[in-house]
Amino acid sequence: MKCFIFCSARIGSYDFLKDLDFDNNFVICADGGYCHAEKLGLVPDLWLGDGDSFAIKDIEAKEIITFPEKKDNTDTDLAVMEALNRGYKEIIILGALGGRLDHEFSHFCLLKKILDNGGRGVLLNDKNEITMENKNFSVFPDDKKYISFFPFGGDVKDFTVKGLCYEAENMHLVCGEVQASSNCFVGKKKGEISFSSGYVLVIRSNDCAI
């Protein structure tokens, strides 16, 4: 089973969620993320937070866990830890992009936490899909036009790209420089990414209309 976590950043249209199976997977709302579940007519399996974004008395969920407002972790961090503690390895975080920039960056950090705990995290909205990898991986074409790679938390050594429009061999991706952005697929051909060390933030995107 997958775990879906709703955060409270704005979701303009819910059309991109139509293929996600909320009924047969575990749904967590991190505090104000409940607004999205409510609009979608979902009763989450778990709501958790400090209630600073949504009044607890108005929450309809199968399980509720409350935390004090003064705490070291964000509500999304607590939701991720709860999902990992319950054994979920595939965690898809929605409503996590396009809101407060500090929260958005913290969600990138949570991708690393999920990865370090043996799982796979995805930040998803209508234009972007963001993941993180710490070992060789393949990428496959879909409806996202661009794919970019960034070192996260340090350099990435021996970064090699095969099968994409722009290939590379044994690059040293330096944290703080932009060296592997805006690549794309060649038809239906998959891409193969390899590297010897480091964490790679993978961002798949489409252009936004102005």
C-alpha positions as CSV (number, residue, x, y, z in Angstrom):
1,M,0.0,0.0,0.0
2,K,0.9,3.6,-0.6
3,C,0.6,6.5,1.8
4,F,-0.8,9.8,0.6
5,I,-0.1,12.9,2.7
6,F,-2.0,16.1,2.1
7,C,-0.3,19.4,3.1
8,S,-2.0,22.8,3.0
9,A,-0.4,24.5,0.0
10,R,-2.9,25.6,-2.7
11,I,-4.0,23.1,-5.2
12,G,-5.6,25.0,-8.1
13,S,-7.1,22.0,-9.8
14,Y,-7.6,18.5,-8.6
15,D,-7.7,17.0,-12.1
16,F,-4.2,15.5,-11.8
17,L,-5.3,13.4,-8.8
18,K,-8.0,11.5,-10.7
19,D,-5.8,8.4,-11.3
20,L,-4.7,8.2,-7.6
21,D,-6.3,5.4,-5.6
22,F,-7.2,7.0,-2.2
23,D,-9.7,4.4,-1.3
24,N,-7.3,1.5,-1.2
25,N,-4.3,3.3,0.3
26,F,-3.6,5.1,3.5
27,V,-4.4,8.9,3.6
28,I,-2.9,11.3,6.2
29,C,-3.8,15.0,6.4
30,A,-1.2,17.2,8.0
31,D,-3.2,19.8,9.8
32,G,-4.4,22.3,7.1
33,G,-4.1,19.7,4.4
34,Y,-7.5,18.5,5.6
35,C,-9.0,21.2,3.4
36,H,-8.1,19.2,0.3
37,A,-9.5,16.0,1.6
38,E,-12.7,17.8,2.5
39,K,-13.0,19.2,-1.0
40,L,-12.4,15.8,-2.5
41,G,-15.0,14.2,-0.2
42,L,-12.4,12.0,1.5
43,V,-12.4,10.9,5.1
44,P,-8.7,10.6,5.9
45,D,-7.4,7.6,7.8
46,L,-5.4,9.9,10.0
47,W,-5.3,13.6,10.8
48,L,-2.4,15.0,12.8
49,G,-1.1,18.4,13.7
50,D,-1.3,21.2,16.2
51,G,-4.6,22.6,15.0
52,D,-3.1,26.0,14.0
53,S,-4.5,25.7,10.4
54,F,-7.7,23.8,11.0
55,A,-10.0,23.6,14.1
56,I,-9.7,20.1,15.5
57,K,-13.4,20.1,16.4
58,D,-14.2,20.4,12.6
59,I,-12.1,17.4,11.6
60,E,-13.7,14.2,10.4
61,A,-11.1,11.4,10.3
62,K,-10.8,7.8,11.3
63,E,-7.9,8.7,13.7
64,I,-6.7,12.0,15.2
65,I,-3.3,12.7,16.8
66,T,-2.7,16.1,18.2
67,F,0.6,17.8,19.0
68,P,1.4,21.0,20.9
69,E,1.9,24.1,18.7
70,K,5.4,24.6,20.1
71,K,7.4,21.7,18.7
72,D,10.6,21.0,16.7
73,N,9.0,19.2,13.8
74,T,6.6,20.5,11.1
75,D,3.2,18.8,10.7
76,T,4.4,17.3,7.5
77,D,7.5,15.9,9.1
78,L,5.4,14.3,11.8
79,A,3.1,12.8,9.1
80,V,6.1,11.4,7.3
81,M,7.5,9.8,10.5
82,E,4.0,8.4,11.3
83,A,3.8,6.9,7.8
84,L,7.3,5.3,8.1
85,N,6.6,4.0,11.6
86,R,3.5,2.3,10.2
87,G,5.5,0.6,7.5
88,Y,4.7,2.6,4.4
89,K,7.6,2.7,2.0
90,E,5.9,4.7,-0.9
91,I,4.9,8.1,0.4
92,I,3.2,10.6,-2.0
93,I,3.0,14.2,-0.7
94,L,0.3,16.4,-2.1
95,G,-0.3,20.1,-1.5
96,A,3.4,20.5,-0.7
97,L,4.5,22.8,-3.5
98,G,3.8,26.5,-4.3
99,G,3.0,27.6,-0.8
100,R,5.4,28.9,1.8
101,L,8.9,28.6,0.5
102,D,10.4,27.5,3.8
103,H,7.8,24.6,3.9
104,E,8.5,23.8,0.3
105,F,12.2,23.4,0.9
106,S,11.6,21.4,4.1
107,H,9.6,18.9,1.9
108,F,12.8,18.4,-0.2
109,C,14.6,17.5,3.0
110,L,11.8,15.1,3.9
111,L,12.5,13.2,0.6
112,K,16.0,12.5,2.0
113,K,14.5,11.4,5.3
114,I,12.2,8.9,3.5
115,L,15.0,7.6,1.4
116,D,17.3,7.2,4.4
117,N,14.6,5.1,6.0
118,G,14.3,2.7,3.1
119,G,11.3,4.4,1.4
120,R,10.6,6.5,-1.7
121,G,9.0,9.9,-1.4
122,V,7.3,11.9,-4.2
123,L,6.2,15.6,-4.1
124,L,3.5,15.9,-6.7
125,N,1.4,18.7,-8.2
126,D,-0.1,19.4,-11.6
127,K,3.2,20.6,-13.2
128,N,5.9,18.8,-11.2
129,E,7.0,15.5,-9.8
130,I,10.0,15.6,-7.5
131,T,11.9,12.6,-6.1
132,M,15.3,11.8,-4.6
133,E,17.7,9.0,-5.4
134,N,20.9,7.7,-3.7
135,K,21.7,4.9,-6.1
136,N,21.5,4.2,-9.8
137,F,18.1,4.5,-11.4
138,S,16.1,4.5,-14.6
139,V,13.7,7.2,-15.8
140,F,10.8,6.7,-18.2
141,P,9.0,9.2,-20.4
142,D,5.6,10.4,-19.4
143,D,3.6,13.6,-19.7
144,K,6.3,15.8,-18.1
145,K,8.5,17.5,-20.7
146,Y,11.6,18.3,-18.7
147,I,13.8,16.3,-16.3
148,S,16.5,18.0,-14.2
149,F,19.0,16.7,-11.7
150,F,20.5,18.5,-8.7
151,P,23.0,17.4,-6.0
152,F,21.4,17.6,-2.6
153,G,23.3,18.2,0.6
154,G,26.7,17.7,-1.1
155,D,28.4,16.8,-4.3
156,V,27.5,13.9,-6.6
157,K,30.4,12.0,-8.1
158,D,30.7,10.2,-11.4
159,F,27.2,11.3,-12.6
160,T,26.4,9.6,-15.9
161,V,23.3,10.0,-18.1
162,K,22.5,7.6,-20.9
163,G,19.5,7.6,-23.2
164,L,18.3,11.2,-22.7
165,C,18.6,14.1,-25.1
166,Y,21.7,15.4,-23.3
167,E,24.1,12.6,-22.2
168,A,26.9,12.9,-19.7
169,E,29.8,10.7,-18.6
170,N,31.3,10.8,-15.1
171,M,30.4,14.4,-14.3
172,H,31.1,15.8,-10.8
173,L,27.9,17.6,-9.8
174,V,28.9,20.4,-7.5
175,C,26.4,21.5,-4.8
176,G,25.8,25.2,-5.5
177,E,26.1,24.9,-9.3
178,V,23.5,24.1,-12.0
179,Q,25.0,21.5,-14.3
180,A,22.2,19.0,-15.2
181,S,19.0,21.0,-15.6
182,S,16.3,20.9,-18.3
183,N,17.1,17.6,-20.0
184,C,14.4,15.7,-21.9
185,F,13.5,12.3,-23.3
186,V,14.1,11.0,-26.8
187,G,10.8,9.6,-27.9
188,K,9.8,6.7,-25.8
189,K,13.4,5.8,-24.9
190,K,14.2,5.4,-21.2
191,G,17.1,7.1,-19.5
192,E,19.7,5.4,-17.3
193,I,21.3,7.4,-14.5
194,S,24.3,6.2,-12.5
195,F,26.6,7.8,-9.9
196,S,29.1,6.6,-7.3
197,S,28.0,8.7,-4.3
198,G,25.7,11.5,-3.2
199,Y,22.0,12.3,-3.3
200,V,20.3,13.4,-6.5
201,L,17.1,15.5,-6.5
202,V,15.1,14.6,-9.6
203,I,12.6,17.2,-10.8
204,R,10.2,16.4,-13.7
205,S,8.3,19.5,-14.9
206,N,6.1,21.0,-17.5
207,D,6.0,24.7,-18.4
208,C,3.5,26.9,-16.5
209,A,1.2,29.1,-18.5
210,I,1.8,32.8,-18.0
